[in-house]
Amino acid sequence: MVAALIIAANILGLAQNGKAVIEERNVRSAMGFLASDAMQGRGSGTIFERIAAEYIGSQFMQFGLEPAGEPGWDGKPSYVQTAVSNRRDFVGNPTLKIGSTTLEHGKAMLVIRAGADILSGHLQKITLGDKPNSGAAVFVKMPAAAPQNPMQALQGVAAAGASIIIIEETAQYRAGWERSASRTLSYAVPAAPAKPSVMIVVDKASAEVLNGLADGTVVDFAGVPGQVQQTWNAIGKITGTDTAAGEVILLSSHLDHVGVNQAAPGDDKIFNGADDDASGSVAVVELARMLAGGKKPKRTVYFVCFGSEERGGAGATYFVNNLPFPKEKLVANLEFEMIGRPDAKVKPEELWLTGYERSNLGPELAKRGAKLVQDPHPDQNFFQRSDNYTLARQGIIAHTVSSFGLHTDYHKASDEIKTIDFSHMTRSINSMVEPVQWLVNSNFVPAWNEGKKP
């Protein structure tokens, strides 16, 4: 009977004394601030993103976490880290000129990745797998069984020396066309002697034009760059208590969203980002509250809410490139993103872990009570679409915890507090309490499964 009660309590996300460790009123309070209209959608790199970072940092201070950011007004370490990236925003929409035809980002084409503000090359039509000419502007014909992540497949084309890489739109890109068009574009200033490139998706009509042009036609990409990006991370830590203190567990989220879009249809122009990702940031805040209020863990725990995930992960990139500890000491990263609503593809009490099959971290957490299952949306490539991937590419075991059920409010003004299922969200955070406590106090070191390391 006692065992049955404990199991039931764990399902509900309750401590064994029957009381929730994470209280819904605290979840509602933090969500009510971060996703309010007053925060103007926490646009990446805006003053509202900084306010979000300062707010979360103040929570970390209140809980008694150690500051791990830069010196504040009093000259002492603060709970905010200013990240200056090597990226520059584009002022206005970049264009692609192909012969006498000019395409504009957000209309007939989308710039997916940019590595420079100006590039030029001669048109070369190839099939994926063919070798491009050095510096060419290649129009790549994808095979009938197109890869799930076309841009990842095209990395080899860029590595082989192509400067401009173009593909025809797919159903996935068309579905997200407006969302991609509304983002502020930026490019990474390449480090010498790296060869910059740009990856572009064109609509079907433009693809027909490209097919009809002769190889050798001049193709020009141009965008006017603005100022260097700046973003802000909220960051606090709890130093471990024994020899394992040198080992680090990172609990993270991204605190930014896409801000205000005056071109959005309807009267509401504020993209509040309640689910994406105020919900994940509140999870990190509440787990920080829980761990800070109990016995100190054996391992050191960092709590970081990254800025500018929506602009290429600038906050996470800065953090991983300026780690305050040796990289080999970072045992694992759990990112929390979009847990504000349940996913009908899994059981009501379940969350899913991106890249569950890639390492042994998810199964081990599941053994300790985590209601984590495999991502039911493999075609969406979610493992590669959050800040965890920035760390995973550095060899760090890093996954994202989510329950995003592909709701239609994603990156729209309708992603508001009124859509949040607070019972689900509170239960979800509670369900991770005991597994996280185990992880920060164990000697378990996760590993990539054979052939699954990014």
N, C-alpha and C positions, 0 to 999 in steps of 0.2 A: 504494500500500500504506500509506504514512504517513497519507494523507488518510483512508483507511478506518479506521485505528486511532484517529485523532483523533475521527472521527464516533462510533465505538463507545464511546470514553471519555466523550464528552459525553452519550450515551444513559445510561450507567451513573452519570452524575453525578461523574465523576472529572476531576481536573486533567490536563493534557496529559502530565505525567510519570507518569501511571498511578496516582497516589496520591489517595485521596479527600481533598478539602479539609475537608469536615465528617466527623468520625469518629463511628461509631455508638456507641461507648462514652460519648462526651459527650452524645449525644442520650438514651441510656438513663439516664445519671446525672441529668440535669435532669428528665426525665419521672418518674423514680423518686421525686423529691422533690415536685414540684408536684402530681402526681396520686396521692400516697399518702393513706392513711386519716388520717395525722397532720395533713394539711392540711384535713380536714373539709369538703372540697368547695369551698374558697375562696369561700364565699358573698359576694355583692356587699355591700360596705360593712362586712364583719365583720373582726375582728382577723386572721382567717386570710387574707383578701384582702391585708391590709397586710403580713403576713409574706411572702406571695408577692411583693409589690412590693419589699420589702427584700431578699429573696433574689436577685431578678433584678437589682436595683440593685447588689448586691455583685458579681455577675458582670460587670456593666458596668465597675465599678471595677477588677476584676482584669484585664480586657482592656485597660485604659488609656483608656477613653472619658472624655470631659469630663463632669462633673456638670452637669445642667441642671434640677435640682429646687430645693427650698427649702433654707434653711440647716439643717444637721444639728446634732448635739450639740456639735460644735466651732466652730459659727458659720459654717462654710464651706458653699458650695453642696453639696447631697447629690444622690443619684440617685433620690429619691422626691419626687413632687409630691402634696400633699394638695389634693384637689378638693372644695370645698363647693358643692353644687348648690342650685338653687331648688326642689328636690323634697322632699316629705315622705312618709314611709312611712305607710301605713294600719295602724292597730292593729286587727287582726281583719278580717273580710270585709265590704266595703261591701254595702249592700242597695239594691234598687230596689222602691219601693212603687208599685203601679199600682192605684188604687182600693182595694179590700179585699185585694188579693193582694200578698204580699211575696216577692221573689226574692232569693236570696243568691249572691254571687260564688262560682264554683266548683261550684255545684249546678245551679240552673236558668238561670243566666246567667254570662257572663264579661265583666269590665270589660277592654276592650282598651286604651283610652287614657282618662286622667282629667286634667282641668284644674282641678279644685276638689274640696273635700271634701263640699260640700253644694250641690245644684242642684235646681231645681223648674221644672216647666213643664206646660202643658196639652197633652194628647195630640192629635196631628195625624197622620193616616195619609196618606202621599204615595208617589208613585213616583219613583225616582231621576230627577232632572232637573227635578222640580217645585220651586217656590220655597217654603220653609218660612216659617211665621210667626215673627216675632222672639221669641226666648225659648221657643219651643215644644219639647215633647218629641215628636220625630217618630219614627214607626215607618215605616221606608223599605222599600217593596217593590222588590226588585231585578229587573232585566229577566231574561228567560230566558237570554240570553247574558251572564251575570254577569261583571264585570271580574275580572281575575286578582287584584287587590289591592283588595278591597271598601273597606277603611278609607281608602285613598288616594282612591278615588272619592267617598267621603263627606266629604272635606275641604271641598268646595264647599258642602255642606249646613251644616257648622259655620261656614264663612266668611259664609254668608248670615244667620246669627244664631240658629240652633237651639241649644238648651242641652243637650238630651239626645237622642242619636241612637241608634236601636235597629234592628238587623236580625235576621232569623231565621238560625239556624245553617246553615252550609254543611258539606259533607263534610270540607273542609280544617280548619275550626274544630272539628268533632266529633273528628277524628283527633287533634288536639292539645289536647283539652279538659283532660285530667288534667295535662299539662305546664303549660298556662296557669294552671290553678287552683293549682298548687303554688308559683307565683312570688309573692314579696312585692310587693304593689302599692304604688304611690306616685302622687303627682300633682304637677304643676308649679304652683307659686304664680304665677298670671298677673300680668304687669306691666300696670298701669293704662295706658290704658283698655281693654285687651284683654278680649274676652268669652270667658269660660271655657266649655268644653263637655266632655261625656263621651261616649265611644263604647262601645256595649254589644252583645253578641251574646246572644240568648235561645234556649233550646231550642224544639223544635217545639211542645210542649204550651203553653208560655208565649206563643208566637207566635199560637196559636189563640185564646187568651184576649184578646190585644191586638186581634186582628181583630174580636172580638165586642163590644168596648167602643166607646162613643160618643166621637167627637171632643170634646175639652174635658175629658175625665177628667183629674183631677190625677195627675201622676207625680212622685215624689220620689226623688232619689238621695242617699244619705247614707253617709258613712264617717268614722270617728274617726281624725284624723291624729296621728301620733307626732312624733318629732324630725326635724329637718332631716337629709337624707342627707349622709354624708361618704364619700369614696372615695379610692383611692390609685392613682396612675400611677407606673410605673417609667420613668425617662427619662434618657437619656444621648445624647451627640452626638460627632461628629468634625467639626471645623471644616475646611472646604475650603482649598485651597492657592493659588488664583489669583483672577482677577476673577469667576469663577463661584462663589466662596465665598459670595456673597450669595444664591445660589440654594439651595433646600433640597429634599432628597428625604426623605420620611418612610416608614420601615419600621415597621409596627405590628402589634399583635394585641390581644386582650383576655385579661387574666390571671385574671379571676373566673369563677366558675360558680355553681350554684344552691344550694350548701351542703348542709345536712342537712334531710331531710324526714321527721319522725317519723310522718307519716301514710302514708308509702309502704308498699306491700304487701311482705311478706317480712321477713326479719331485717336485711337491709342497708339502712340509712337514709342512708348517705353517698353523695352524688352526686359522684363523684371528678372528672368532667370531663376525662378523659384526652385524648380526641380534641377535645373542646369545652371550653376551647381551650388546654389545656396544650401540645398539639402545635404550634399556631401561635406560642405564646409561645416555645417552644424554638427554632423556626425563626428568630425575631427575635434571640434570644440567640446562636445559632450564626452568623448572618450578621454580627452585631456582632463576634464573635470573629474571623471571617475578615477583615473590613474593617479592624479595629483592628490586625491582625497584619501587614498589608501596607503598601504605599506609600499615603500619604494621598491621598484622592480630591480631585478638583478642586472638586466641589460639597460643601456641608455636608450631613451626613447625621444625621438625628435617629432614634433608636431609642426607641419608646414602646410600652409594654405597658399598655393602658388598664384602669382599674377600672370595675366596674358596667356593663358592656355588657348584662348580663342584666337590668338594671333601667333600661332606657331610654337607655343610653349616656351616663351622667353623666360618666364620666372623659373620654371623647372630646369631649363638649360643652364641658366646662371648658377642655380644652386648646385647642380651636379658638377659643374666646371669649377666651383669654388667651395668644395666640401670642407667643413670645419674639422674633419677627421679623415684618416686614410680611407680611400674608397673600398679597400678590401674588408674594412670593418663593418660596412653596411650589409647586414645579413639579409634584410628583406624590406620591401616597400608594399604597403597596402594603400592604394588610392581609393577614395570614396567618391562616387559620381552618380547622380540621378537615382536617389533611393526614396524619393518623395511619393511615389505611387507604385502599387504592385504590378507585376508583369503576369498577364494571364497565361503565358507560356510555361510558367512554373507554379508550384504550389503557393498558396497565399503567404505562408510563413517563410518562403525561401527567397534567398538572394542568389545572384549568379556572379561568377568570377571570370573575368576575361582571361583567355589563355589558360583555362583550368587544366587543360591536357598538356601544357608546356612544361610544368614543373610539378614537384611533389608538395608544394606549399598548400594548395587548396585541399587535397585529400587529407593532409595532416590536420589542418584546421577543422575539417569536417569531422574527423575522429574525436575532436575535443568539443564538439557540440555546435560548431558553426553550421548554419543552415545554407551552406554554399553548394551550388551545383554548377554544371557546365553551362556556359553561355548558350542560350537557345537560339541565338541569332548569328550564326557563324558567317553568313553572307555579308554582314555589316562591318566586319573587321574591327570590332570595338577594342580589341587588344592594342591596336595601333592608333587609336583615336583619342587617347587621353595621356596625361602627363606620365603615367607609369611607363609608357613606351620610351620616353626620353631616357629614363634610367635603365630600362631593359636593354636598350642598344649599347649601354656601357657594361653589360654583363651582369647587372644587378637583378636579382629575382624580384620582379615588380609586376603586380597585377592590379586590376581595378574591380572593386565590389560595386554592384549595381542592381537595380531592378527595373531598368528602363524598358518599357513594353512597346516602344516605337509609337508612343502617343503623338498625335498630330500637333501638339503645342510646341514641339521641339523647335527652338530658335525662332519662336514667334512671340508677339506681344501677349498672347494668351497664356504663356507659361507663368501664371500668377499664383499667389498664395492660396486663393480659393480653390485651386485644383489639387492641392496637397492633401493626401490621406494621412493625417497626423497619427492616427492609431497605427497604421502600417509603418510609418517612418520611425516612430518611437520604438515599436516592437523590433524593427530591423536593427537599430543601433544597439538595443539591449541584447539582441541575439549574438552580437559580436563581442560583448564584454568579456565573458569567460574565455573564449578562444584567444582574444588579444592578451588577456592576463597570462594565459599559458605561454603564448609566444614570447612575451617580454621577460618571462622568468625561466624559460627552458634553455637547454643547450642545443636544441634542434637547429641545424643549419640546412636550409632548403637547397635543392640543386635542380638544374634544368634536366628534363628528360632527354633521352637520346635523340639527337637531330632536331630538337625543338627550341634551341637557343636562338634568339633573333640575330 
